[in-house]
């Protein structure tokens, strides 16, 4: 049974667009998380350096 009607093609295009948006959103969130992790790590390193120099 072949369901290549314009409606099903449009539905597939819509689903693929939603998937793309979701993946871009996940990539953006992951990038932000990495930036936050790097910032926290740098702050901890500074605190440790300050504590060891006292």
Residue, then its C-alpha position, 0 to 999 in steps of 0.5 A: x500500500x503506497x501512501x505518497x499522497x500530498x498530505x502524507x508528504x506534507x506531514x512528513x515534511x512537517x515532522x522532519x522540520x519539527x525534528x530539525x528544530x528540536x535537534x537545533x534546540x538540543x544543540x543550543x542547550x548543550x552549548x550553553x551547558x558547556x559554557x556554564x560548566x567551563x565557567x564553573x570549573x574556572x571559578x573553582x580553579x580560581x577559588x582553589x588557587x586563592x585558598x592555596x596561596x593563603 
